[in-house]
Amino acid sequence: MIVVDIGWNKFVLGREDGLKLVELLEKAELYEEKYIDKADRGEDGADHSYHVYPNDKTFSMRLLPTQMYQMAKLAGKPAKS
């Protein structure tokens, strides 16, 4: 199994699917919406600007041994504290 860390989330995938995901993310561009303060808005009054640009973010991945995966799967979702 492979764990892929993206932002605050950690996704577990089989080896082949994990590698496919990483290959897709490598090609992906970033999309961002930026809020524009009322005082800074142009004549059109738009309250957001929209941007697409090359990915400059990083993510990581690591192998998850089968035994550890199976133990974590048995534990299930943790209780909220």
N, C-alpha and C positions, 0 to 999 in steps of 0.2 A: 504494500500500500504506500501511497505517497501523500504527504500533507503539504498543501499549497497555502501559504499565508498571503492573504490579500486584505490590506487594511486591518481591521480589527477581527476579521474572520479567518478561520482555519478550515479548509475544505479537505476531506479525505476522499481520494479516488484510487481506483486500481492503477497499476503502473502505466498501461497504455493510455488510459483516459487522462491521467495526470500529465503525461508528456504532450498529449494533444492540446490540453488546456494551456500549458505553458507556451507551446508554439503559437497558439492563437493570440494570447496576451502579448507576445513579443511583437506581433504585427499591429496591435490595436493602437488607436489614437485616443487621446483624452478629450472629454467633453466637459465643459464647465459653464455654469450659469452664474453671473455675478450681479448682485443687487446694486442698483444705482440709487444713492440718496436723493431725496426729492430736490434738494438744493443743486445737485449736480446733473439733473436730467436735461436733455436737449429739448429742442422745439417739439419733437414728436412725443415727448412725455414718457418714453419707454422706461420701465422700472427695472429692467434686466438687460444685460448684454450676454451674448452667447458666443462661445469660443470652442474651436477644435484645433488641437495642436499635437505635435509628436509626444509620445509617451516618454516622460523623464522620471517616472516613478519606478521604484524597485519592488520586487516581491521575492519571497524565498520559498524554497521547497525542501523537504527532507524525507527520507525513508522512514516508514513506521513499521517496525518488525511485526510479523503476523501475530505473535503471542500478545504483544502490547495492544494491537488493534482489537483482538478478541476480548481482552480484559476490559478495555475502554467501552467496547460495544455492549458488554454485559452490564456495565455500570450505568449506561444510559445517560439521559440529560440530567445535569446536576440540579439540585433544588436551589431555588432563589433564596438568598439570605436577607 
